[in-house]
């Protein structure tokens, strides 16, 4: 595994109380970002907001699944009605398209889907 796409839920948790697992990945330059995560964080109030958003945007980006690719993925894998929204599905599809990338989320439903497709990141505190 080369990278970890970190979901908004993990970042929000990290801003509230430092997440050692995320700090470890950041130190190792393994954290990846997706524009939807940046957008969700931009809608919120992270500490030192403008600096944080700029720093996150400077991280490596995953591949970006298009809306059509994501909808095709949802239909093909019958992922509808499982409680995950469009942003969750875009993140999952983008992770699947990005070689050697895992998805780290605290969302239980998205986590279950990431596990199902073998791309779930499990945090290890060092």
N, C-alpha and C positions, 0 to 999 in steps of 0.2 A: 504494500500500500504506500503510495506516494503522498497522497493528500487527503484531507478531511474537509468536506463541505460542512460548515457549522451553521446550523439553523438559528433563526431569530431567538427561539426559546433558550438556547444555550447562551447566546450573547446577553440576553436580558438577565438571566441568572448570574452570569459573570459580573455584570455591572452592579448587581445588588450585593453580591458577596463573591469575592474572587474565587474563581474555579481553577484549582491547581492543575487539573487535567488540560484545560484550555491553555493555561499559561505555559505548560510543558510543550504543547503542540506549537504555540506561537514561537517559542524559543528555538524550536527545531525547524521553523519555516515550513510547516506542514498544513497550516490552516488555509483553506480556500474560501472564496466568497462567490456569491451569485447576486446579480442585480436585484432580484426580488427581496433578498435578505437586506440589502442596502436600503431599498425602498421602504421596507417595513420598519427598519430602525430609524430612518429619516422621519417617519410619521410619529415617532415616539420622542422621548427626552433622555437619550443617553447622557452620561456625564461628559462635560466638555464636548458637547454635541458636534460642532463643526470639525474639531480636530479628530475625534473618533471616527466620524464618517469619512474623512479624508484618509485616515490611516487604514480603515477597512477597505476602501476602494483601491488602495495600493497593493493589497494582497493579490495573490494569484487567483484568477477567475476560473471557474469550471466551464465546461462547454455549456452552451445555452440551448436547451430544447425549445423548439418553436411551439407555438400554440397548437398547430396541426399535429406535430409529432407527439405532443403531450396528450391531445385528445385521442389520437390513434392508439397510444399506449394504454390509456384508460379503457378504451373500448376493447382492444385486443386482449388485455389481461383481466377484463371485467372488474375494474377497480372503482366502479361507481357505487354509491350508496354505502360507503364504508366510513363516512365521517371525515374524510380528508377533503380540503378545498383545493382550489386551482393552484395557489402558491405551493402548497405541499406537493402536489403532483408535478408541478414544474421542477421543483427541487429534486424529487425522486427521479424523474426522467433525465434531468441534467446529470445527476450522479451516475446513472446507468450508462450514459453516453461518454463519460469521462473516465478513461482507463485508469485503473488502480486508485480510484477515489471512493471513499466511504462517506456516508451521511451520518452526522451526529445531531440528534434532536432529542428533546425532552418530551415531545408530544407522543403520547402512548399509541395513537392510531398510526401516525406516520412511522414511528419506531417499529411497529409490527410489520408494516409493509416493507421497510428497509431490511428487516430481518428476513422476511419472506424471499426477497430478491438477493440476499447475500451481500448487501452493501451497508449493513448497520455498523457504525463505529461504537466500540465499547471503550469508554474512558478508563485510563489507568493513571492513578495518581502516583507521581514519583517524588 
